Amino acid sequence: MSVVRCRRCDTHWSATVQPLCPVCLLESWLASPDLVTPKHHPEHRSAVHDDYRSILAPEVLDDLRATLAAAVVEGTWYYNTEYEKFNHVTRRPMDRKPGAGLHAGSTNPDRHLDDLVVADADRAPHVFADHRDETRRKITKGVYLPLETCSRSKCDNLRTPGEQKCAIHTSPPLANVDR
């Protein structure tokens, strides 16, 4: 396990578990102007949509910083081959169901959703909820691919999203080895 130190904020984290600094990542998520789109916001539940959608649980939005802080540490990164973006998926952050699903044309949720997804997590993040069975299906079908390890010999850190190398081996490096 490689503990690294962020070059921007001095946070220490395990690069074998997380490819990016969790503190910097959380701040980038919270700074995203489109983090919670109207489609997924519970205040817009009465708007009818032509497709299935999820709405976030009000308690997620009431405590968004804490929910995302838990998610950034607990979640798993995947490359979404369907959209060619990196997603971060967390099962029941803070032991809460993050949302509910609504069928096309409906304004009433029909099922609880277990996973909080931060789509395009490294670039233009936005959050929604998904069902654990849908996440499993995406993993099984190869829609969600786990991050690979650094291409540098004998380095078992996760690759930085969109890169071949980890946070300490990218150029310029995002982190230093903590000694």
N, CA, C and O atoms as a DFTB+ gen file, in Angstrom:
716 C
 N C O
     1  1       0.849      -1.173       0.000
     2  2       0.000       0.000       0.000
     3  2       0.890       1.230       0.000
     4  3       1.842       1.317       0.776
     5  1       0.583       2.169      -0.861
     6  2       1.387       3.368      -0.958
     7  2       0.616       4.563      -0.404
     8  3      -0.390       4.988      -0.973
     9  1       1.099       5.087       0.698
    10  2       0.518       6.305       1.241
    11  2       1.234       7.466       0.572
    12  3       2.463       7.533       0.552
    13  1       0.439       8.382       0.023
    14  2       0.995       9.522      -0.689
    15  2       0.488      10.813      -0.049
    16  3      -0.465      10.806       0.731
    17  1       1.144      11.913      -0.394
    18  2       0.770      13.221       0.126
    19  2       0.442      14.132      -1.043
    20  3       1.237      14.281      -1.971
    21  1      -0.734      14.738      -0.992
    22  2      -1.185      15.643      -2.046
    23  2      -0.264      16.851      -2.131
    24  3       0.083      17.450      -1.113
    25  1       0.124      17.199      -3.332
    26  2       1.004      18.347      -3.518
    27  2       0.256      19.663      -3.365
    28  3       0.875      20.706      -3.154
    29  1      -1.081      19.625      -3.470
    30  2      -1.874      20.851      -3.360
    31  2      -2.267      21.152      -1.908
    32  3      -2.139      22.290      -1.456
    33  1      -2.746      20.134      -1.175
    34  2      -3.316      20.406       0.158
    35  2      -2.635      19.636       1.292
    36  3      -3.036      19.774       2.448
    37  1      -1.622      18.835       0.990
    38  2      -0.861      18.064       1.979
    39  2      -1.641      16.927       2.639
    40  3      -1.188      16.385       3.647
    41  1      -2.784      16.559       2.102
    42  2      -3.544      15.423       2.626
    43  2      -2.811      14.128       2.315
    44  3      -2.250      13.973       1.230
    45  1      -2.813      13.199       3.263
    46  2      -2.248      11.867       3.066
    47  2      -3.376      10.906       2.737
    48  3      -4.434      10.955       3.363
    49  1      -3.160      10.027       1.753
    50  2      -4.160       9.014       1.419
    51  2      -3.493       7.811       0.778
    52  3      -2.346       7.888       0.338
    53  1      -4.212       6.707       0.726
    54  2      -3.699       5.488       0.122
    55  2      -4.003       5.496      -1.368
    56  3      -5.166       5.416      -1.766
    57  1      -2.975       5.591      -2.186
    58  2      -3.147       5.641      -3.639
    59  2      -3.466       4.267      -4.232
    60  3      -3.807       4.167      -5.410
    61  1      -3.357       3.210      -3.424
    62  2      -3.769       1.893      -3.918
    63  2      -5.280       1.733      -3.831
    64  3      -5.846       0.829      -4.445
    65  1      -5.938       2.608      -3.070
    66  2      -7.384       2.547      -2.877
    67  2      -8.092       3.688      -3.614
    68  3      -9.177       3.498      -4.165
    69  1      -7.482       4.856      -3.619
    70  2      -8.060       6.041      -4.248
    71  2      -7.036       6.673      -5.176
    72  3      -5.892       6.889      -4.778
    73  1      -7.433       6.974      -6.413
    74  2      -6.459       7.525      -7.347
    75  2      -6.177       9.011      -7.163
    76  3      -5.140       9.505      -7.606
    77  1      -7.101       9.733      -6.507
    78  2      -6.959      11.175      -6.337
    79  2      -7.114      11.560      -4.872
    80  3      -7.713      10.826      -4.086
    81  1      -6.578      12.700      -4.520
    82  2      -6.690      13.215      -3.156
    83  2      -8.163      13.367      -2.790
    84  3      -8.896      14.074      -3.482
    85  1      -8.610      12.716      -1.714
    86  2     -10.023      12.794      -1.354
    87  2     -10.480      14.197      -0.951
    88  3     -11.629      14.560      -1.200
    89  1      -9.618      14.977      -0.345
    90  2      -9.991      16.338       0.059
    91  2     -10.161      17.228      -1.171
    92  3     -11.155      17.945      -1.286
    93  1      -9.211      17.186      -2.074
    94  2      -9.301      17.993      -3.299
    95  2     -10.472      17.533      -4.173
    96  3     -11.155      18.352      -4.789
    97  1     -10.695      16.221      -4.220
    98  2     -11.803      15.701      -5.009
    99  2     -13.141      16.176      -4.443
   100  3     -14.012      16.617      -5.194
   101  1     -13.306      16.090      -3.134
   102  2     -14.534      16.561      -2.497
   103  2     -14.770      18.034      -2.818
   104  3     -15.883      18.418      -3.178
   105  1     -13.757      18.842      -2.693
   106  2     -13.913      20.275      -2.976
   107  2     -14.277      20.520      -4.439
   108  3     -15.070      21.414      -4.738
   109  1     -13.709      19.740      -5.347
   110  2     -14.059      19.916      -6.764
   111  2     -15.504      19.502      -7.027
   112  3     -16.196      20.132      -7.826
   113  1     -15.962      18.439      -6.354
   114  2     -17.364      18.037      -6.498
   115  2     -18.284      19.139      -5.992
   116  3     -19.235      19.518      -6.676
   117  1     -18.009      19.653      -4.808
   118  2     -18.876      20.665      -4.210
   119  2     -18.866      21.980      -4.999
   120  3     -19.831      22.742      -4.944
   121  1     -17.791      22.243      -5.724
   122  2     -17.700      23.470      -6.525
   123  2     -18.392      23.350      -7.882
   124  3     -18.549      24.347      -8.585
   125  1     -18.800      22.153      -8.250
   126  2     -19.423      21.953      -9.565
   127  2     -20.795      22.624      -9.621
   128  3     -21.653      22.330      -8.789
   129  1     -21.018      23.508     -10.573
   130  2     -22.305      24.187     -10.663
   131  2     -23.459      23.256     -11.041
   132  3     -24.620      23.568     -10.775
   133  1     -23.151      22.137     -11.647
   134  2     -24.185      21.190     -12.073
   135  2     -24.166      19.904     -11.256
   136  3     -24.601      18.858     -11.739
   137  1     -23.668      19.969     -10.030
   138  2     -23.558      18.770      -9.220
   139  2     -24.913      18.089      -9.041
   140  3     -25.014      16.869      -9.172
   141  1     -25.938      18.854      -8.747
   142  2     -27.294      18.312      -8.621
   143  2     -28.153      18.994      -9.680
   144  3     -28.521      20.160      -9.539
   145  1     -28.466      18.260     -10.729
   146  2     -29.281      18.819     -11.803
   147  2     -30.758      18.790     -11.412
   148  3     -31.149      17.990     -10.562
   149  1     -31.580      19.641     -12.012
   150  2     -33.013      19.640     -11.701
   151  2     -33.669      18.265     -11.868
   152  3     -34.574      17.914     -11.111
   153  1     -33.223      17.500     -12.839
   154  2     -33.791      16.168     -13.089
   155  2     -33.707      15.274     -11.850
   156  3     -34.594      14.454     -11.610
   157  1     -32.645      15.434     -11.071
   158  2     -32.418      14.565      -9.920
   159  2     -32.714      15.248      -8.578
   160  3     -32.535      14.637      -7.524
   161  1     -33.156      16.482      -8.609
   162  2     -33.420      17.232      -7.377
   163  2     -34.842      16.940      -6.893
   164  3     -35.781      17.002      -7.687
   165  1     -35.020      16.621      -5.602
   166  2     -36.355      16.285      -5.096
   167  2     -37.367      17.430      -5.214
   168  3     -38.571      17.180      -5.271
   169  1     -36.899      18.670      -5.253
   170  2     -37.825      19.794      -5.422
   171  2     -38.506      19.773      -6.792
   172  3     -39.558      20.384      -6.977
   173  1     -37.905      19.074      -7.741
   174  2     -38.453      19.001      -9.101
   175  2     -39.114      17.650      -9.367
   176  3     -39.278      17.242     -10.517
   177  1     -39.482      16.978      -8.310
   178  2     -40.110      15.662      -8.437
   179  2     -41.404      15.724      -9.245
   180  3     -41.739      14.764      -9.940
   181  1     -42.127      16.824      -9.167
   182  2     -43.410      16.934      -9.866
   183  2     -43.263      17.123     -11.370
   184  3     -44.246      17.019     -12.103
   185  1     -42.062      17.396     -11.833
   186  2     -41.837      17.513     -13.281
   187  2     -41.848      16.126     -13.904
   188  3     -41.137      15.229     -13.450
   189  1     -42.652      15.951     -14.940
   190  2     -42.767      14.655     -15.613
   191  2     -41.653      14.541     -16.655
   192  3     -41.391      15.476     -17.412
   193  1     -41.002      13.367     -16.677
   194  2     -39.936      13.108     -17.645
   195  2     -40.331      11.920     -18.524
   196  3     -41.096      11.048     -18.111
   197  1     -39.797      11.907     -19.726
   198  2     -40.100      10.830     -20.677
   199  2     -39.324       9.554     -20.387
   200  3     -39.672       8.486     -20.892
   201  1     -38.279       9.656     -19.581
   202  2     -37.437       8.502     -19.272
   203  2     -37.434       8.248     -17.769
   204  3     -37.803       9.108     -16.968
   205  1     -37.005       7.039     -17.415
   206  2     -36.782       6.721     -16.006
   207  2     -35.756       7.701     -15.470
   208  3     -34.842       8.105     -16.189
   209  1     -35.902       8.085     -14.206
   210  2     -34.921       8.959     -13.565
   211  2     -34.876       8.657     -12.076
   212  3     -35.755       7.992     -11.529
   213  1     -33.855       9.151     -11.451
   214  2     -33.759       9.042      -9.999
   215  2     -33.819      10.439      -9.417
   216  3     -33.442      11.421     -10.057
   217  1     -34.302      10.501      -8.186
   218  2     -34.228      11.756      -7.431
   219  2     -33.448      11.464      -6.158
   220  3     -33.561      10.388      -5.570
   221  1     -32.669      12.430      -5.755
   222  2     -31.879      12.272      -4.543
   223  2     -32.771      12.415      -3.318
   224  3     -33.755      13.155      -3.327
   225  1     -32.412      11.705      -2.282
   226  2     -33.142      11.809      -1.016
   227  2     -32.890      13.197      -0.423
   228  3     -31.767      13.697      -0.478
   229  1     -33.923      13.818       0.141
   230  2     -33.730      15.150       0.745
   231  2     -32.623      15.174       1.795
   232  3     -31.905      16.169       1.900
   233  1     -32.467      14.098       2.579
   234  2     -31.416      14.097       3.602
   235  2     -30.010      14.103       2.996
   236  3     -29.059      14.548       3.639
   237  1     -29.878      13.616       1.773
   238  2     -28.586      13.702       1.082
   239  2     -28.266      15.168       0.805
   240  3     -27.150      15.628       1.048
   241  1     -29.249      15.888       0.298
   242  2     -29.026      17.295      -0.026
   243  2     -28.896      18.159       1.228
   244  3     -28.149      19.137       1.237
   245  1     -29.622      17.795       2.281
   246  2     -29.534      18.555       3.531
   247  2     -28.148      18.469       4.154
   248  3     -27.714      19.384       4.853
   249  1     -27.462      17.369       3.894
   250  2     -26.133      17.146       4.456
   251  2     -25.175      16.724       3.334
   252  3     -24.447      15.740       3.456
   253  1     -25.195      17.491       2.243
   254  2     -24.449      17.119       1.038
   255  2     -22.951      16.998       1.290
   256  3     -22.330      16.039       0.834
   257  1     -22.365      17.940       2.000
   258  2     -20.922      17.885       2.249
   259  2     -20.554      16.602       3.001
   260  3     -19.618      15.906       2.608
   261  1     -21.276      16.287       4.066
   262  2     -20.969      15.087       4.854
   263  2     -21.212      13.820       4.036
   264  3     -20.431      12.872       4.120
   265  1     -22.284      13.795       3.251
   266  2     -22.576      12.620       2.425
   267  2     -21.475      12.395       1.405
   268  3     -21.001      11.272       1.236
   269  1     -21.068      13.455       0.728
   270  2     -20.011      13.320      -0.280
   271  2     -18.654      13.055       0.368
   272  3     -17.823      12.357      -0.214
   273  1     -18.418      13.594       1.552
   274  2     -17.162      13.309       2.263
   275  2     -17.068      11.828       2.596
   276  3     -15.996      11.233       2.487
   277  1     -18.182      11.228       3.000
   278  2     -18.195       9.784       3.249
   279  2     -18.026       9.021       1.942
   280  3     -17.288       8.038       1.882
   281  1     -18.705       9.472       0.903
   282  2     -18.649       8.783      -0.385
   283  2     -17.247       8.809      -0.987
   284  3     -16.782       7.800      -1.518
   285  1     -16.580       9.940      -0.909
   286  2     -15.266      10.068      -1.533
   287  2     -14.273       9.075      -0.938
   288  3     -13.354       8.629      -1.625
   289  1     -14.453       8.726       0.332
   290  2     -13.560       7.780       1.005
   291  2     -14.016       6.333       0.804
   292  3     -13.184       5.440       0.638
   293  1     -15.323       6.096       0.817
   294  2     -15.868       4.732       0.764
   295  2     -16.085       4.203      -0.647
   296  3     -16.114       2.989      -0.846
   297  1     -16.237       5.073      -1.615
   298  2     -16.668       4.669      -2.951
   299  2     -15.598       3.993      -3.795
   300  3     -14.430       3.898      -3.417
   301  1     -16.046       3.534      -4.942
   302  2     -15.183       2.841      -5.906
   303  2     -15.255       3.552      -7.254
   304  3     -16.328       3.953      -7.705
   305  1     -14.109       3.697      -7.879
   306  2     -14.026       4.320      -9.202
   307  2     -14.259       3.284     -10.290
   308  3     -13.820       2.140     -10.177
   309  1     -14.952       3.695     -11.343
   310  2     -15.152       2.866     -12.533
   311  2     -15.021       3.736     -13.771
   312  3     -15.318       4.930     -13.752
   313  1     -14.568       3.106     -14.845
   314  2     -14.635       3.760     -16.150
   315  2     -15.930       3.304     -16.789
   316  3     -16.146       2.103     -16.956
   317  1     -16.797       4.239     -17.151
   318  2     -18.075       3.934     -17.778
   319  2     -17.852       3.889     -19.292
   320  3     -17.679       4.928     -19.929
   321  1     -17.856       2.682     -19.863
   322  2     -17.586       2.522     -21.289
   323  2     -18.722       3.053     -22.159
   324  3     -18.499       3.391     -23.322
   325  1     -19.921       3.130     -21.619
   326  2     -21.070       3.635     -22.382
   327  2     -20.938       5.136     -22.644
   328  3     -21.208       5.599     -23.753
   329  1     -20.527       5.889     -21.638
   330  2     -20.404       7.343     -21.766
   331  2     -18.962       7.813     -21.870
   332  3     -18.710       9.002     -22.064
   333  1     -18.012       6.890     -21.742
   334  2     -16.585       7.192     -21.803
   335  2     -16.191       8.251     -20.778
   336  3     -15.504       9.225     -21.085
   337  1     -16.655       8.023     -19.541
   338  2     -16.365       8.913     -18.427
   339  2     -16.075       8.074     -17.194
   340  3     -16.389       6.885     -17.144
   341  1     -15.471       8.713     -16.203
   342  2     -15.174       8.035     -14.948
   343  2     -16.274       8.325     -13.949
   344  3     -16.644       9.479     -13.734
   345  1     -16.794       7.275     -13.341
   346  2     -17.838       7.388     -12.327
   347  2     -17.314       6.902     -10.987
   348  3     -16.455       6.023     -10.916
   349  1     -17.842       7.482      -9.947
   350  2     -17.500       7.112      -8.588
   351  2     -18.789       6.617      -7.945
   352  3     -19.765       7.365      -7.878
   353  1     -18.816       5.378      -7.473
   354  2     -20.037       4.755      -6.959
   355  2     -19.846       4.379      -5.489
   356  3     -18.854       3.753      -5.115
   357  1     -20.817       4.775      -4.669
   358  2     -20.778       4.473      -3.246
   359  2     -22.081       3.818      -2.830
   360  3     -23.157       4.366      -3.070
   361  1     -21.995       2.653      -2.209
   362  2     -23.168       1.959      -1.688
   363  2     -23.564       2.570      -0.359
   364  3     -22.773       2.572       0.584
   365  1     -24.754       3.078      -0.276
   366  2     -25.366       3.622       0.942
   367  2     -24.400       4.483       1.764
   368  3     -24.026       4.106       2.874
   369  1     -23.995       5.643       1.221
   370  2     -23.105       6.503       2.001
   371  2     -23.761       6.898       3.322
   372  3     -24.950       7.214       3.370
   373  1     -22.980       6.876       4.374
   374  2     -23.448       7.178       5.733
   375  2     -24.636       6.283       6.107
   376  3     -25.496       6.671       6.897
   377  1     -24.663       5.079       5.523
   378  2     -25.708       4.081       5.752
   379  2     -27.109       4.614       5.418
   380  3     -28.094       4.254       6.064
   381  1     -27.176       5.469       4.408
   382  2     -28.441       6.040       3.949
   383  2     -28.726       5.606       2.519
   384  3     -27.809       5.421       1.719
   385  1     -30.002       5.448       2.210
   386  2     -30.392       5.243       0.815
   387  2     -30.351       6.613       0.153
   388  3     -31.043       7.531       0.593
   389  1     -29.551       6.764      -0.895
   390  2     -29.342       8.093      -1.456
   391  2     -30.472       8.624      -2.333
   392  3     -30.462       9.802      -2.691
   393  1     -31.444       7.787      -2.687
   394  2     -32.493       8.312      -3.544
   395  2     -33.569       7.304      -3.846
   396  3     -33.650       6.233      -3.245
   397  1     -34.407       7.690      -4.815
   398  2     -35.523       6.852      -5.231
   399  2     -35.666       6.943      -6.743
   400  3     -35.231       7.912      -7.365
   401  1     -36.284       5.916      -7.326
   402  2     -36.480       5.867      -8.774
   403  2     -37.905       6.211      -9.159
   404  3     -38.853       5.885      -8.445
   405  1     -38.045       6.881     -10.312
   406  2     -39.354       7.229     -10.849
   407  2     -39.422       6.733     -12.294
   408  3     -38.533       7.021     -13.095
   409  1     -40.462       5.998     -12.618
   410  2     -40.645       5.536     -14.000
   411  2     -41.040       6.703     -14.899
   412  3     -41.510       7.731     -14.410
   413  1     -40.854       6.552     -16.192
   414  2     -41.220       7.575     -17.167
   415  2     -42.673       7.991     -16.962
   416  3     -43.559       7.150     -16.809
   417  1     -42.900       9.291     -16.964
   418  2     -44.243       9.824     -16.818
   419  2     -44.760       9.881     -15.400
   420  3     -45.858      10.389     -15.172
   421  1     -44.004       9.378     -14.435
   422  2     -44.471       9.314     -13.052
   423  2     -43.811      10.409     -12.213
   424  3     -42.696      10.850     -12.493
   425  1     -44.531      10.827     -11.184
   426  2     -43.961      11.768     -10.219
   427  2     -43.852      11.136      -8.836
   428  3     -43.434      11.785      -7.877
   429  1     -44.233       9.864      -8.745
   430  2     -44.161       9.137      -7.478
   431  2     -43.065       8.088      -7.520
   432  3     -43.071       7.226      -8.398
   433  1     -42.124       8.148      -6.586
   434  2     -41.058       7.144      -6.552
   435  2     -41.639       5.748      -6.364
   436  3     -42.611       5.557      -5.633
   437  1     -41.022       4.768      -7.045
   438  2     -41.518       3.394      -6.943
   439  2     -40.537       2.441      -6.286
   440  3     -40.888       1.292      -6.017
   441  1     -39.302       2.892      -6.018
   442  2     -38.351       2.023      -5.329
   443  2     -37.198       2.849      -4.766
   444  3     -36.839       3.903      -5.291
   445  1     -36.634       2.328      -3.677
   446  2     -35.460       2.958      -3.078
   447  2     -34.232       2.565      -3.884
   448  3     -34.166       1.469      -4.441
   449  1     -33.276       3.457      -3.940
   450  2     -32.022       3.206      -4.641
   451  2     -30.879       3.234      -3.630
   452  3     -30.873       4.043      -2.703
   453  1     -29.916       2.340      -3.825
   454  2     -28.861       2.112      -2.836
   455  2     -27.528       2.798      -3.135
   456  3     -26.735       3.035      -2.224
   457  1     -27.284       3.113      -4.387
   458  2     -25.969       3.613      -4.770
   459  2     -26.008       5.098      -5.106
   460  3     -26.906       5.570      -5.804
   461  1     -25.028       5.816      -4.602
   462  2     -24.836       7.206      -4.973
   463  2     -23.760       7.223      -6.048
   464  3     -22.652       6.732      -5.831
   465  1     -24.080       7.781      -7.195
   466  2     -23.142       7.831      -8.312
   467  2     -22.741       9.276      -8.555
   468  3     -23.591      10.156      -8.686
   469  1     -21.445       9.508      -8.612
   470  2     -20.932      10.795      -9.064
   471  2     -20.404      10.518     -10.471
   472  3     -19.315       9.972     -10.648
   473  1     -21.196      10.906     -11.456
   474  2     -20.823      10.682     -12.848
   475  2     -19.841      11.760     -13.295
   476  3     -19.885      12.895     -12.821
   477  1     -18.959      11.385     -14.211
   478  2     -17.932      12.299     -14.705
   479  2     -17.192      12.920     -13.512
   480  3     -16.946      14.125     -13.465
   481  1     -16.851      12.063     -12.565
   482  2     -16.364      12.473     -11.246
   483  2     -15.068      13.272     -11.268
   484  3     -14.799      14.020     -10.328
   485  1     -14.269      13.136     -12.298
   486  2     -12.988      13.826     -12.343
   487  2     -13.015      15.093     -13.189
   488  3     -12.014      15.806     -13.249
   489  1     -14.144      15.392     -13.849
   490  2     -14.182      16.537     -14.771
   491  2     -15.355      17.485     -14.512
   492  3     -15.159      18.630     -14.105
   493  1     -16.570      16.999     -14.750
   494  2     -17.790      17.809     -14.611
   495  2     -18.798      17.007     -13.793
   496  3     -19.803      16.545     -14.332
   497  1     -18.539      16.839     -12.497
   498  2     -19.322      15.912     -11.691
   499  2     -20.794      16.302     -11.531
   500  3     -21.152      17.470     -11.381
   501  1     -21.618      15.264     -11.573
   502  2     -23.033      15.416     -11.211
   503  2     -23.474      14.116     -10.537
   504  3     -23.014      13.029     -10.890
   505  1     -24.377      14.250      -9.559
   506  2     -24.762      13.103      -8.735
   507  2     -26.171      12.633      -9.062
   508  3     -27.045      13.408      -9.453
   509  1     -26.350      11.337      -8.884
   510  2     -27.669      10.726      -8.976
   511  2     -27.641       9.431      -8.190
   512  3     -26.578       8.975      -7.769
   513  1     -28.796       8.848      -7.996
   514  2     -28.887       7.571      -7.288
   515  2     -29.150       6.462      -8.304
   516  3     -29.734       6.702      -9.361
   517  1     -28.718       5.258      -7.977
   518  2     -28.946       4.104      -8.843
   519  2     -29.208       2.887      -7.965
   520  3     -28.875       2.871      -6.780
   521  1     -29.802       1.885      -8.561
   522  2     -30.112       0.652      -7.835
   523  2     -28.889      -0.256      -7.840
   524  3     -28.170      -0.325      -8.837
   525  1     -28.652      -0.945      -6.742
   526  2     -27.463      -1.817      -6.633
   527  2     -27.463      -2.885      -7.715
   528  3     -26.397      -3.262      -8.201
   529  1     -28.643      -3.388      -8.109
   530  2     -28.697      -4.395      -9.167
   531  2     -28.268      -3.814     -10.512
   532  3     -27.661      -4.510     -11.326
   533  1     -28.580      -2.554     -10.744
   534  2     -28.158      -1.892     -11.982
   535  2     -26.649      -1.696     -11.985
   536  3     -26.000      -1.875     -13.015
   537  1     -26.093      -1.331     -10.844
   538  2     -24.636      -1.203     -10.744
   539  2     -23.973      -2.555     -10.997
   540  3     -23.001      -2.639     -11.747
   541  1     -24.492      -3.606     -10.377
   542  2     -23.931      -4.958     -10.600
   543  2     -24.026      -5.361     -12.071
   544  3     -23.090      -5.940     -12.623
   545  1     -25.161      -5.052     -12.704
   546  2     -25.345      -5.377     -14.124
   547  2     -24.294      -4.657     -14.968
   548  3     -23.715      -5.248     -15.879
   549  1     -24.053      -3.404     -14.668
   550  2     -23.071      -2.629     -15.423
   551  2     -21.664      -3.204     -15.244
   552  3     -20.874      -3.222     -16.188
   553  1     -21.356      -3.667     -14.047
   554  2     -20.048      -4.290     -13.808
   555  2     -19.957      -5.609     -14.569
   556  3     -18.961      -5.866     -15.245
   557  1     -20.982      -6.441     -14.465
   558  2     -20.995      -7.749     -15.128
   559  2     -20.907      -7.620     -16.646
   560  3     -20.200      -8.393     -17.293
   561  1     -21.609      -6.665     -17.212
   562  2     -21.653      -6.476     -18.674
   563  2     -20.453      -5.705     -19.213
   564  3     -20.323      -5.529     -20.424
   565  1     -19.581      -5.247     -18.328
   566  2     -18.402      -4.510     -18.774
   567  2     -18.670      -3.054     -19.090
   568  3     -17.839      -2.397     -19.717
   569  1     -19.815      -2.535     -18.668
   570  2     -20.083      -1.107     -18.830
   571  2     -19.255      -0.325     -17.810
   572  3     -18.715       0.737     -18.120
   573  1     -19.160      -0.858     -16.593
   574  2     -18.297      -0.287     -15.562
   575  2     -17.045      -1.143     -15.459
   576  3     -17.115      -2.328     -15.136
   577  1     -15.920      -0.541     -15.734
   578  2     -14.635      -1.230     -15.595
   579  2     -13.873      -0.620     -14.419
   580  3     -13.804       0.603     -14.296
   581  1     -13.302      -1.458     -13.556
   582  2     -12.532      -0.908     -12.436
   583  2     -11.269      -0.217     -12.944
   584  3     -10.765      -0.528     -14.023
   585  1     -10.778       0.710     -12.158
   586  2      -9.531       1.369     -12.533
   587  2      -8.391       0.360     -12.492
   588  3      -8.378      -0.545     -11.658
   589  1      -7.453       0.522     -13.386
   590  2      -6.272      -0.337     -13.406
   591  2      -5.176       0.302     -12.559
   592  3      -5.275       1.457     -12.145
   593  1      -4.133      -0.479     -12.317
   594  2      -3.005       0.054     -11.561
   595  2      -2.070       0.809     -12.496
   596  3      -2.145       0.685     -13.718
   597  1      -1.216       1.572     -11.904
   598  2      -0.235       2.397     -12.610
   599  2       0.567       1.541     -13.590
   600  3       0.889       0.388     -13.303
   601  1       0.883       2.116     -14.741
   602  2       1.656       1.380     -15.741
   603  2       3.147       1.329     -15.393
   604  3       3.909       0.619     -16.048
   605  1       3.553       2.054     -14.398
   606  2       4.953       2.042     -13.962
   607  2       5.260       0.705     -13.282
   608  3       4.481       0.247     -12.446
   609  1       6.347       0.098     -13.620
   610  2       6.741      -1.190     -13.076
   611  2       6.788      -1.153     -11.549
   612  3       7.306      -0.208     -10.954
   613  1       6.246      -2.184     -10.936
   614  2       6.243      -2.382      -9.485
   615  2       5.456      -1.324      -8.711
   616  3       5.678      -1.144      -7.513
   617  1       4.545      -0.628      -9.379
   618  2       3.698       0.343      -8.692
   619  2       2.273      -0.199      -8.687
   620  3       1.707      -0.458      -9.749
   621  1       1.690      -0.372      -7.505
   622  2       0.339      -0.920      -7.414
   623  2      -0.708       0.148      -7.077
   624  3      -1.823      -0.181      -6.671
   625  1      -0.346       1.429      -7.248
   626  2      -1.313       2.504      -7.056
   627  2      -2.309       2.516      -8.213
   628  3      -1.991       2.098      -9.326
   629  1      -3.514       2.999      -7.934
   630  2      -4.514       3.127      -8.996
   631  2      -4.122       4.239      -9.949
   632  3      -3.563       5.259      -9.546
   633  1      -4.428       4.024     -11.229
   634  2      -4.184       5.061     -12.229
   635  2      -5.074       6.267     -11.957
   636  3      -6.213       6.128     -11.510
   637  1      -4.546       7.431     -12.228
   638  2      -5.346       8.640     -12.176
   639  2      -6.325       8.571     -13.341
   640  3      -5.921       8.222     -14.450
   641  1      -7.611       8.893     -13.124
   642  2      -8.580       8.810     -14.230
   643  2      -8.088       9.515     -15.492
   644  3      -7.660      10.669     -15.458
   645  1      -8.161       8.791     -16.595
   646  2      -7.738       9.319     -17.884
   647  2      -6.253       9.239     -18.156
   648  3      -5.791       9.683     -19.208
   649  1      -5.499       8.683     -17.228
   650  2      -4.041       8.599     -17.364
   651  2      -3.585       7.145     -17.320
   652  3      -4.348       6.249     -16.959
   653  1      -2.339       6.932     -17.691
   654  2      -1.735       5.603     -17.607
   655  2      -1.000       5.411     -16.293
   656  3      -0.634       4.292     -15.933
   657  1      -0.786       6.510     -15.578
   658  2       0.015       6.445     -14.362
   659  2      -0.768       6.961     -13.166
   660  3      -1.821       7.581     -13.313
   661  1      -0.241       6.699     -11.994
   662  2      -0.872       7.106     -10.730
   663  2      -0.513       8.555     -10.397
   664  3       0.205       9.220     -11.143
   665  1      -1.025       9.026      -9.265
   666  2      -0.832      10.417      -8.847
   667  2       0.633      10.781      -8.621
   668  3       1.005      11.944      -8.781
   669  1       1.471       9.816      -8.254
   670  2       2.886      10.158      -8.043
   671  2       3.721      10.038      -9.317
   672  3       4.818      10.591      -9.393
   673  1       3.207       9.320     -10.317
   674  2       3.975       9.126     -11.542
   675  2       3.470       9.924     -12.744
   676  3       4.062       9.850     -13.821
   677  1       2.381      10.687     -12.576
   678  2       1.931      11.549     -13.666
   679  2       2.900      12.722     -13.781
   680  3       3.706      12.969     -12.884
   681  1       2.808      13.421     -14.873
   682  2       3.677      14.578     -15.066
   683  2       2.802      15.789     -15.346
   684  3       2.120      15.821     -16.370
   685  1       2.801      16.780     -14.476
   686  2       3.514      16.852     -13.203
   687  2       2.832      15.966     -12.168
   688  3       1.639      15.685     -12.288
   689  1       3.561      15.529     -11.168
   690  2       2.974      14.669     -10.143
   691  2       1.909      15.413      -9.325
   692  3       2.046      16.600      -9.028
   693  1       0.861      14.690      -8.976
   694  2      -0.198      15.240      -8.123
   695  2       0.072      14.955      -6.651
   696  3      -0.522      15.574      -5.768
   697  1       0.970      14.017      -6.398
   698  2       1.273      13.618      -5.026
   699  2       2.728      13.185      -4.940
   700  3       3.384      12.919      -5.947
   701  1       3.205      13.122      -3.720
   702  2       4.541      12.608      -3.428
   703  2       4.407      11.390      -2.540
   704  3       3.432      11.247      -1.803
   705  1       5.395      10.514      -2.616
   706  2       5.419       9.374      -1.715
   707  2       5.663       9.905      -0.319
   708  3       6.558      10.721      -0.100
   709  1       4.855       9.433       0.632
   710  2       5.010       9.869       2.009
   711  2       5.987       8.935       2.701
   712  3       5.749       7.729       2.773
   713  1       7.037       9.457       3.189
   714  2       8.063       8.626       3.828
   715  2       8.108       8.890       5.293
   716  3       8.910       8.285       6.005
